[in-house]
Amino acid sequence: MASLSTAAFTPISSSSSSSSLKPSLPVSSSFIPNSISSFTSSNSSLSSYLKLSSASPLSLSSVPKKSFSCRSQAGSVDAEKVQEMHIYEINERDRGSPAILRLSQKPVNSLGDLVPFSNKLYTGCMQKRVGITAGICILIEHKPEKKGDRYEAIYSFYFGDYGHIAVQGPYLTYENTYLAVTGGSGIFEGVTGQVKLHQLVFPFKIFYTFYLRGIKDLPQELLGKPVEPSSAVEPHPDAKALQPHAAIAGYTN
């Protein structure tokens, strides 16, 4: 625009209502046509692209397919196989367990009372110390006619370097019960199943039989032949004394 001079403007006739300048821009063959040509060419390319896109929509079937597989530890585990493991829980009166928290503030056991606990664990053959239990029981109902109580129990069994098993379910002081195995760590990662709680001497001796699924074969040192459950059963003296040959690696204390 800076190159345009006043010569490009012509005066308007005096018969007009007002005097003004009427622009008379020269039309160059090299000005507008090239722009239009460029736009037309670009627009034509866009139209061709849109037609091509609409005529050939992307189809997932045209994408090359690659197969893959995912292997995990669980792949080598027989999910239906049930493994039995026997464990004794012994309260040796040296851990301050159990602790009774009477949140109900009533003279007899009542709903809401809490009982945290932790006791020692031994293999079913009573030859090795394996670890401890750790958890809490929530009192649900006092049963005077049975001279006992019903609790909801949430606790774990610790097996040193092997890991732990978590369980939850009913704990009755007057009869046997089954609790659900809710998970685990270490060699017990991914475990499912249940555990039978056999009350021997409340709250000092309990015999457990685990029925475990979803894990690899258990180590032999956890699978010794169990001692027949009775109120008189006791761990081997070496296991109680934590002799190296009578305790599992990294036993939980």
C-alpha positions in Angstrom: 0.0 0.0 0.0 2.9 2.3 0.6 3.7 2.3 -3.2 0.2 3.7 -4.2 0.2 7.5 -5.1 -2.6 10.1 -5.3 -2.5 9.5 -9.1 -4.5 6.4 -8.5 -7.5 8.5 -7.2 -9.8 10.5 -9.6 -12.1 13.4 -8.6 -15.9 12.7 -8.4 -18.2 14.8 -10.4 -19.4 18.1 -8.9 -22.9 16.9 -9.1 -22.3 14.6 -6.2 -23.8 15.7 -2.8 -20.3 16.0 -1.4 -16.8 16.1 -2.6 -14.8 13.0 -2.0 -12.1 10.8 -3.6 -13.2 7.6 -5.3 -10.5 5.0 -5.2 -9.5 3.6 -8.5 -7.1 0.8 -7.8 -5.3 -0.7 -10.7 -6.0 -4.4 -11.2 -2.9 -6.4 -11.8 -3.0 -9.8 -13.4 -0.2 -10.8 -11.1 -2.0 -9.8 -7.9 -5.4 -11.4 -7.2 -5.2 -14.4 -9.7 -2.1 -15.8 -8.0 -3.7 -15.7 -4.6 -6.9 -17.2 -5.8 -4.9 -19.9 -7.7 -3.0 -20.7 -4.5 -6.2 -20.9 -2.4 -8.0 -22.9 -5.1 -5.1 -25.4 -5.3 -4.9 -25.7 -1.5 -8.7 -26.1 -1.3 -8.6 -28.7 -4.0 -6.0 -30.7 -2.1 -8.1 -30.5 1.1 -11.2 -31.6 -0.8 -9.3 -34.5 -2.3 -8.0 -35.5 1.2 -11.5 -35.4 2.7 -12.9 -37.5 -0.1 -10.1 -40.0 0.3 -10.6 -40.1 4.1 -14.4 -40.6 3.7 -13.9 -43.2 1.1 -11.3 -45.2 3.0 -12.1 -45.1 6.7 -9.5 -46.5 9.1 -10.4 -50.0 10.0 -9.0 -52.0 13.0 -9.0 -55.0 10.8 -6.4 -53.4 8.6 -4.0 -52.9 11.5 -1.3 -55.6 11.7 -2.0 -57.8 14.7 0.6 -59.1 17.1 0.0 -61.9 19.6 1.5 -61.8 23.0 1.4 -63.9 26.2 1.9 -62.9 29.8 3.5 -65.4 32.2 3.3 -65.0 36.0 4.2 -67.0 39.0 0.5 -67.9 39.4 0.7 -69.7 36.0 2.7 -72.5 37.5 0.4 -73.0 40.5 -2.4 -75.6 40.5 -5.3 -73.4 41.7 -7.4 -76.4 42.8 -4.7 -78.1 44.8 -5.3 -77.9 48.6 -2.4 -78.0 50.9 -2.8 -78.8 54.6 -0.6 -77.2 57.2 -0.8 -77.7 61.0 0.2 -75.1 63.5 0.0 -74.8 67.3 -0.6 -71.4 69.0 0.7 -71.4 72.6 0.2 -68.6 75.1 3.3 -68.9 77.3 2.2 -66.0 79.5 5.3 -64.0 78.7 3.9 -61.5 76.2 1.3 -59.7 78.3 -1.4 -61.3 76.1 -4.3 -61.0 75.9 -5.1 -57.5 76.8 -8.8 -56.9 77.6 -10.2 -53.4 76.8 -13.7 -53.1 78.2 -15.1 -50.3 76.0 -18.6 -51.3 76.9 -17.8 -50.3 80.5 -19.9 -53.2 81.7 -19.0 -55.7 84.4 -19.5 -58.7 82.1 -18.1 -59.2 78.6 -20.3 -57.2 76.2 -20.5 -56.0 72.6 -17.7 -53.8 71.7 -15.1 -55.0 74.1 -11.7 -55.5 72.4 -9.0 -58.1 73.0 -5.7 -57.5 71.3 -3.4 -60.5 71.5 -0.1 -62.0 70.4 1.1 -65.6 71.1 3.8 -68.0 69.9 3.5 -70.4 67.0 5.0 -73.8 66.6 4.9 -76.4 63.8 2.3 -79.1 64.1 5.0 -81.6 65.1 6.0 -79.2 67.9 9.7 -79.4 66.8 10.2 -75.9 65.5 9.3 -72.4 66.5 7.9 -70.5 63.5 6.7 -67.1 64.8 3.8 -65.4 66.4 0.1 -64.5 66.0 -0.8 -60.8 66.1 -4.3 -59.4 66.0 -7.5 -58.4 67.7 -10.8 -59.9 68.7 -14.0 -57.8 68.9 -16.6 -59.2 71.3 -19.9 -59.7 69.5 -21.9 -61.6 72.1 -21.6 -63.0 75.6 -23.0 -66.6 75.9 -23.6 -67.3 79.6 -25.4 -70.6 78.8 -22.2 -71.8 77.1 -19.9 -70.1 79.6 -18.1 -68.3 76.8 -18.1 -65.6 74.2 -18.4 -65.0 70.4 -15.7 -62.8 68.9 -15.0 -61.5 65.4 -11.3 -62.2 65.0 -8.9 -60.4 62.6 -5.3 -61.5 62.9 -2.1 -62.7 61.2 0.2 -65.7 61.5 3.9 -64.7 61.0 6.3 -67.3 59.7 9.7 -65.5 59.7 11.3 -65.2 56.3 8.5 -67.2 54.7 6.0 -64.4 55.1 2.6 -64.3 56.8 -1.0 -65.4 56.4 -3.9 -63.2 57.3 -7.3 -64.6 58.5 -10.7 -63.3 59.6 -13.8 -64.9 61.0 -15.6 -66.2 64.1 -13.7 -67.1 67.2 -15.8 -68.9 69.8 -14.3 -69.7 73.2 -16.5 -72.8 73.6 -16.3 -74.6 70.2 -14.3 -75.1 67.0 -14.7 -72.7 64.1 -13.5 -72.0 60.6 -12.0 -68.7 59.6 -11.3 -67.4 56.1 -7.8 -67.0 54.8 -7.8 -63.5 53.3 -4.3 -63.2 51.9 -0.6 -63.4 52.7 2.9 -62.3 51.8 6.1 -64.0 50.8 5.5 -67.6 49.8 1.9 -67.1 50.9 1.2 -64.3 48.4 -2.1 -64.9 46.6 -3.2 -67.6 49.0 -6.9 -68.4 49.6 -8.7 -71.0 51.7 -9.7 -71.5 55.3 -8.4 -72.5 58.6 -10.0 -74.7 61.3 -9.5 -73.4 64.8 -9.5 -76.2 67.4 -9.8 -74.8 70.9 -7.8 -76.8 73.4 -7.4 -74.6 76.5 -8.8 -71.2 76.2 -7.0 -68.8 75.9 -3.7 -70.7 76.1 -3.6 -73.5 73.5 -5.1 -73.7 70.0 -4.5 -76.2 67.2 -4.9 -74.9 63.6 -5.4 -76.8 60.4 -4.9 -74.7 57.3 -6.4 -75.6 53.9 -4.5 -73.5 51.5 -5.0 -72.9 47.7 -3.3 -70.8 45.1 0.3 -71.1 46.2 3.3 -73.3 45.4 4.3 -76.3 47.4 5.0 -75.5 51.0 8.5 -76.1 52.5 8.8 -79.4 54.2 9.9 -77.9 57.5 6.3 -76.5 57.9 4.7 -79.8 57.1 5.9 -82.2 59.9 3.4 -84.8 61.1 1.3 -83.1 63.7 1.2 -84.1 67.4 -2.3 -85.3 68.4 -4.1 -82.2 69.7 -4.7 -82.3 73.5 -4.7 -80.0 76.5 -1.4 -81.5 77.6 0.6 -80.9 74.4 3.8 -78.9 74.8 6.5 -77.7 72.4 9.9 -79.5 72.3 12.3 -77.9 74.8 14.7 -76.9 72.0 12.0 -75.1 70.2 11.0 -73.2 73.3 14.7 -72.3 73.8 15.0 -71.1 70.2 17.9 -73.4 69.4 19.1 -72.8 65.8 18.0 -76.2 64.6 14.6 -75.8 66.2 13.5 -72.5 64.7 12.8 -71.4 61.1 15.0 -68.8 59.4 14.1 -65.3 60.6 11.4 -66.6 63.0 9.2 -63.8 64.1 9.4 -63.1 67.9 
